[in-house]
């Protein structure tokens, strides 16, 4: 019965990875339970499906595939550890230390909060849960946020932004490591704690347009634009080009006869 269940699960997961080719990112909180089911789960077709999602997804830009490192401390779960391009996630506690259960090793990329995370539970309820399964969706969410602000980024560019912007937390020694090009690294923490704002800002920096009175036609261009205390007067036109996100703080006043336009490139 267990073998049949694992076979069925593998079939479903392969189908899911085919579906993932059409998506920007996918979060995976499953594995071989610290190696206990490796021989039954190991599947070259499954591996190819994961690889195809990372290389062919998003019309060739690549789907960001995240996997939980597993909850067996010194070992990491398969298939999250089978390919270097998978973004593998460990867990930290509220003190910035590796969670006692969090898998770690040479394939670990980043960490995220995984202790006492509010989660949905059966029977329409919620409760606090622990695990790398709690940590991994944080990272997938950051990947989706980065892509939503710049959809032309490749999988590699998104992963690089997340890894390079990670914070070096905890009392661990992060060092230059062969095969780890995106900063200093530690086998228990990877590149460190993911930072959504820093990752987003590294690929889509904020252009600020503050305290201005626009009296002649003016163009502001950027991926993310923030305005504050802006007045458009004297028949002028203010145009913001290429922004996926425009945030206006305080006043944005457009006088009669003037224009304010947001448009793509």
N, C-alpha and C positions, 0 to 999 in steps of 0.2 A: 504493500500500500504506500509506504514512504517513497519507494523508487518511482512508482507510478505518479505520485503527487509531484515529485521533483521534475520528472519528465514533462508533465503538463505545465508546471511553472516555467520551465525553461522555454517551452514552446510559446507561452504567452509573453514572456519577456522578449523573445526574439521579435515577435509581432509588434510589441511596444516600441522597440528600438527602430523598427521600420517606420512606425508612425512618428517617432522623434525626429526623423530626417526633415520633417516639415515644420519643426518647432525651433525656437531660438535656444532654449535650454531645457534640461531635464534633470530632476533630482531623484537619486536612487538611494533608498534606505534598506537595502537587502544585500545579502552575501552568503558566503559558505560557512558562517558561524565559526570564525577563527580557524578554518581549515577542516572542520569536522565533516563537511559535506563536499569537499573539493572534488573528489573523484566522481561524485554523482552529478555535480553541477558543471564541471569543466566541459566546455562545449565550444568548438572552433566556429560553429555557425553563430552562436551567441556573440563571440568575440568579434566576428566579422560584422555583425549587425551594429555593435557598438562603434566599431571603427568607421563604418559607413556613415553613421549619424554624425560623427565628429568631422568627417572629411567631405561629405556630400550634402549635409543638411544646410538649410537656408540657401538653396540654389548654389551650393559650392562654398559659401562663406564658413560653414561649419556650425554644428550645434554644440553648445557648451554642455558637456556631460559631467555631472557631479556625482560622486559616490561617497557614502559614509565609510569611514575607515574601519568600522566595526568596534565591538565592545569587549574585546578580548585582550586588552592591554598591549603586551609586547608583540602581538602579531596583527596583521591587517587582512581584511576580508578580500576574497576573490568574488567578483571580477574587478573590483575597484583597484586592485594592485597589478593588473595584468598589462596595462598600457600607460606609457609616460604622459600621454596627452589627456588622460582622465584627470579631472580636478578632484583630488581625494581630500576629504575633510575630517579632521579630528575635533574633539570636544574639549572645551575649557570650562572651569567653574567661575564663580563670581569674583574670585581672588586673582584671576588671570593665570591660574596654574592648570596643567593638563588634568583633565578628569581622570580619576583613578582607573576607570574602565576603558578609556579611549585607546583604540589601536594606534600604533605608531611604527615608524620604520622608514626605510629609504624611499618609499613611494608617497609619503605624506606631503601634502602641498600647503595647506593652510588649516587654521582652526577657527571655530566659532562657538558661541555659547551653547552648551548642551546639558547643563544641570538645572533642574527645576524649571523647565520651560513649559509654559501653559500650552496645552494641546487639547484638541478634540478627542473625545473618548466614545465608545459605544453607548447606545441608549440615550443619544442626544444630550451628552454631558461633556464637561471639561474637567481637566485636572493637570497637575504638574507631572512631567515625565523627564527621565534622564536618558541620554544616549547620543551617539553620533548621528542617529536618525533625527534627533532634534536639532543638531548643529548644521547638517547639510543643507536644509532648505534656506537657511540664511544666505548661504553662498550662491545658491541657484537664483535667489531673489535679487542679489546684487548683480549677477550676470545679466538677468533680464532687465534690470534698471539701466545698466550701462548700454545694452543693445537698444533699448527703447529710445534713448537719447541720441544714439548714433548707429542706425541700423546697417550702415555699410561696413562696420568693423568685422574683421574675421574672428573666428573662434580663438585663434592664437592671440590676437590683439586684446580681446576681452580678458582672457586668462592672464596674460602678461600684466594688464592693468590691475587686476585683483591681487596678483602675487607681489608686484612691486610696491603697492600701496599698503600692504599689510603692516600692522604695528608689531614691534618686537616686545611682547609682553612677557611677564613672569621672570623668574630668576634663572634664566637659561642662557647658555652661550650660543649665540648665532654666529656662524662663521662662513667664510667663502668655501663653497663646496663644488667639486667637479660635477658637471651636469645640471647645476642649479644656477642659471644665468640671471635670475631676477632679484638678486640681492642675497644677503646673508641668510643662512638656513639652519634649522635644528631638527634632529630626527624625531623629537617629541612634539614640536610645535610647527614644523614646516617653516614657511616664510613668516608666520605669525598670525595675529588676529586680523580678520578681514575688516576693512574700513570702507563702508559704502560711499561716504562723501568723498574720500580721497581717491577711490577708484574712479568714480564718476568724473571728478575734476581733472584727473590725469588724461582723460580722453575727450572730455567735453568741458573745457574751462569756462568759468563764468565771465561774461563781459558786463561790466557795470556802467550804467549811464545815470549818474546822480546829479541832482541840483542844477538842472539846465533849463534855460528858456530858449526854445527853438523858434527863431524868427525867419530863417531861410530853410529851404529844403535840406533835410539831413537824413543820412542812412547809417544805421547801426547794424553790424553783422556779427553773428556768433552763434554757437550751438545752444548756449544758455545765456539769456540776457536778463539782467535785473535793472529795473528803473526805480527811481525815487525822486519825488518832488520835481516833476517834469511839467512844463507848460509849453504848449504849441500855440503860437500866436502869429499875427501879421500875415495870415494866409499861407503859412508854411505847411509842409508835409513832412511828417516823421515816419520813416520806413525801417522796420526791423526785418532783416533777411536771414533765412537759414536757421532760425531758432526752433528747436523742438520744445523749448520751455521758456516762457516769458513770465517773470514775476514782477509785479508792481508793488512797491512799498510806498506808503503815504499817498501823495497826490499825483495823479496823472490827468492833467487838464488839457482838453483840446478845445480851443476857442472856436466860435462860429466862423465858418468859411475855411477852417483848417482841416487837415487830414492826418489820420494815424492808421498805418497799415502794417500788418504782419504777413509775410509771404515766404515761400520756400525759395531756394536758389534758382 
